[in-house]
């Protein structure tokens, strides 16, 4: 009898440990890169394949090296995401409609999903579609996301972009599996960003809270363990020194989101803003930092286990392959 009790106790202990085992998810993220492929301030000094000899921040070669290093530590548990405004800001944008280079580069760098921000519309919806199609004609690109775009049923100048939605090249949301976790990812353009997207017409954007609630319901119905919003909306300080802004409001109003990867306001957050258990993170601007958010998942609950901003500076040896593609 005693042996049976010991055996049952051991079984219960093993089952209890299995039930309590925490799964890890690492999210590497950027926002507001603005085509700063060769860094900034001063760009002319940028030398990514040597260290400790320039003051240039950012640069895609260094970002690629960081992403590759971090993913190699636990690739099965790692996601790479961008929260929008990846285009527009340097002379590189001039060749995008014919070459479609940057999205293909971001695919090679390991990005899983990229949100569309307001500056992606700077040349209008037809030219944005042309850039994306030019990219596709020459290779693969990350999944593009925009969850609250609405198209005009009369004006046909947005038809080419709408076709990319119909083909699934751009989607409102996506689901990926990492470390046996089902992860839903969606994207929104905030109201201020939508106002800044003057050349997006006739494309318009539905209200952030309403669109988010609908998408979260859909992702929950799909059985997602973790739901991530790429929100090109932003955060800021109010007059009392408290964090506020559209992404804080989003976390307050919409249940079911676990993480908001924020963009648009170029805000550098050294630690997550926690709002009703939702982690809101943002890296600043121009590829100055790569964010690294480590989540735990156990018994249906998501925890924030660690966060850091990884500086993209001259202490980082760049990726030679990425540098070569940019130089070419």
Residue pairs with C-beta under 8 A, 6 or more apart in sequence:
19 299
20 298
20 299
21 298
22 296
22 297
22 298
22 303
23 77
23 179
23 180
23 181
23 296
23 297
23 298
24 74
24 77
24 179
24 294
24 295
24 296
24 297
24 305
25 77
25 78
25 79
25 178
25 179
25 181
25 183
25 226
25 294
25 295
25 296
25 297
26 70
26 73
26 74
26 77
26 78
26 79
26 292
26 293
26 294
26 295
27 78
27 79
27 81
27 228
27 259
27 261
27 291
27 292
27 293
27 294
27 295
28 66
28 67
28 70
28 71
28 78
28 79
28 80
28 81
28 290
28 291
28 292
29 80
29 81
29 82
29 83
29 261
29 281
29 283
29 290
29 291
29 293
30 63
30 81
30 82
30 83
30 283
30 287
30 289
30 290
30 291
31 82
31 83
31 84
31 85
31 232
31 261
31 262
31 263
31 264
31 282
31 283
31 284
31 285
32 83
32 84
32 85
32 117
32 263
32 264
32 266
32 284
32 285
32 286
33 82
33 85
33 86
33 286
33 287
34 85
34 86
34 87
34 88
34 89
34 90
34 119
34 285
34 286
35 86
35 87
35 88
35 89
35 90
35 92
35 93
35 102
36 58
36 59
36 60
36 89
36 90
36 286
36 287
37 59
37 60
37 90
37 92
37 102
37 105
37 326
38 46
38 59
38 60
38 90
38 326
39 46
39 48
39 56
39 57
39 58
39 59
39 62
39 287
40 56
40 57
40 58
40 286
41 55
41 56
41 57
42 54
42 55
42 56
43 56
45 54
45 55
45 56
46 54
46 56
46 59
47 53
47 54
47 56
47 314
48 59
48 61
48 62
48 316
48 317
48 318
48 319
48 323
49 61
49 317
49 318
49 320
49 323
50 317
51 314
51 315
51 316
51 317
52 314
52 315
53 314
54 314
55 314
56 313
56 314
57 286
57 287
57 288
57 312
57 313
58 286
58 287
58 288
58 312
59 287
59 312
59 318
60 105
60 109
60 287
60 322
60 326
61 318
61 319
61 320
61 322
61 323
61 326
62 287
62 312
62 313
62 316
62 317
62 318
62 319
63 109
63 287
63 290
63 312
64 108
64 109
64 110
64 318
64 319
64 321
64 322
65 316
65 317
65 318
65 319
65 322
66 290
66 310
66 312
66 316
67 80
67 109
67 110
67 290
68 109
68 110
68 319
70 78
70 290
70 292
70 310
71 78
71 80
71 110
74 179
76 178
76 179
77 178
77 179
78 178
79 112
79 113
79 176
79 178
79 183
79 185
79 228
80 109
80 110
80 111
80 112
81 111
81 112
81 113
81 114
81 115
81 185
81 228
81 230
81 261
82 106
82 111
82 113
82 114
82 115
82 142
82 230
83 115
83 117
83 187
83 230
83 231
83 232
83 261
83 262
83 263
83 264
83 282
84 114
84 115
84 116
84 117
84 118
84 120
84 187
84 189
84 230
84 232
84 263
84 264
85 117
85 118
85 119
85 120
85 232
85 263
85 264
86 102
86 103
86 106
86 114
86 117
86 120
87 93
87 96
87 102
87 119
87 120
87 122
87 131
88 119
88 120
88 122
89 119
89 286
92 101
92 102
93 122
95 101
96 102
96 131
96 134
97 123
97 127
97 130
97 131
97 134
98 134
99 134
99 138
100 131
100 132
100 133
100 134
100 135
100 136
100 137
100 138
100 141
101 135
102 135
103 114
103 131
103 132
103 135
103 141
103 142
103 144
104 135
104 138
104 139
104 140
104 141
105 322
105 325
105 326
106 114
106 141
106 142
107 139
107 140
107 141
107 142
108 321
108 322
108 325
109 322
111 142
112 142
112 143
112 176
112 185
113 142
113 143
113 144
113 145
113 174
113 176
113 185
113 187
113 230
114 142
114 143
114 144
114 145
115 144
115 145
115 146
115 187
115 230
115 231
115 232
115 263
116 128
116 144
116 145
116 146
116 149
116 170
116 187
116 189
116 232
117 189
117 193
117 232
117 263
117 264
118 189
118 193
118 194
118 196
118 197
118 200
118 232
118 264
119 197
120 128
121 128
121 197
121 199
121 200
121 203
122 199
123 131
123 199
124 157
124 199
124 200
125 157
125 158
125 160
125 161
125 200
125 202
125 203
126 157
126 158
126 160
126 161
128 161
129 160
129 161
129 163
129 164
130 160
132 141
132 144
132 164
132 169
132 170
133 160
133 164
135 141
136 169
141 169
143 171
143 174
144 164
144 169
144 170
144 171
145 170
145 171
145 172
145 173
145 174
145 185
145 186
145 187
145 230
146 170
146 172
146 187
146 188
146 189
147 172
147 173
147 186
147 187
147 188
147 211
147 212
147 215
148 172
148 188
148 189
148 205
148 206
148 207
148 208
148 211
149 165
149 189
149 203
149 204
149 205
150 203
150 204
150 205
150 206
151 158
151 159
151 161
151 162
151 165
151 202
151 203
152 158
152 202
152 203
152 204
155 202
157 202
158 202
158 203
161 170
161 203
164 170
165 171
172 186
172 187
172 215
173 184
173 185
173 186
173 187
173 215
173 218
173 219
174 184
174 185
174 186
175 182
175 183
175 184
175 185
175 219
175 222
175 224
176 183
176 185
177 183
181 225
181 226
181 297
182 222
182 223
182 224
182 225
182 226
183 224
183 225
183 226
183 227
183 228
184 219
184 222
184 224
184 226
184 227
184 228
185 227
185 228
185 229
185 230
186 212
186 215
186 216
186 219
186 227
186 228
186 229
186 230
187 229
187 230
187 231
187 232
188 208
188 211
188 212
188 229
188 230
188 231
188 232
188 233
188 250
189 197
189 205
189 208
189 232
189 233
190 208
190 231
190 232
190 233
190 234
190 246
190 247
190 264
191 205
191 207
191 208
191 233
191 246
192 233
192 234
192 246
192 264
193 232
193 233
193 234
193 264
194 200
194 204
194 205
197 205
208 231
208 233
208 246
208 250
209 249
209 250
209 253
209 254
212 229
212 250
212 254
212 257
213 253
213 254
216 227
216 254
216 255
216 256
216 257
217 256
219 227
219 256
220 227
220 256
225 297
225 300
225 302
226 258
226 259
226 295
226 297
226 302
227 256
227 257
227 258
227 259
228 257
228 258
228 259
228 260
228 261
229 250
229 257
229 259
229 260
229 261
230 261
230 263
231 246
231 247
231 250
231 260
231 261
231 262
231 263
232 263
232 264
233 245
233 246
233 247
233 250
233 262
233 263
233 264
234 245
234 246
234 247
234 262
234 263
234 264
234 265
234 267
234 282
235 243
235 244
235 245
235 246
235 247
235 248
235 262
235 265
235 267
235 269
235 273
235 280
235 282
236 243
236 244
236 245
236 265
236 267
237 243
237 244
238 244
243 273
243 275
243 280
245 265
247 260
247 262
247 280
248 273
248 275
248 280
250 257
250 260
251 257
251 260
251 275
251 276
251 278
251 280
252 275
252 276
257 278
258 278
258 279
258 295
258 302
259 278
259 279
259 280
259 281
259 293
259 295
259 302
260 278
260 279
260 280
260 281
261 281
261 282
261 291
262 269
262 280
262 281
262 282
263 282
265 282
266 284
266 285
267 282
267 284
268 282
268 283
268 284
268 285
268 288
268 289
268 309
269 280
269 281
269 282
269 283
269 309
270 309
271 307
272 279
272 280
272 281
272 293
272 304
272 307
273 279
273 280
273 281
274 280
274 304
279 293
279 304
279 307
281 291
281 293
281 307
282 291
283 289
283 290
283 291
283 309
284 309
287 312
288 311
288 312
289 309
289 310
289 311
289 312
290 309
290 310
290 312
291 307
291 308
291 309
291 310
292 306
292 307
292 308
292 309
292 310
293 304
293 306
293 307
294 304
294 305
294 306
294 307
295 302
295 303
295 304
295 305
296 302
296 303
296 304
296 305
297 303
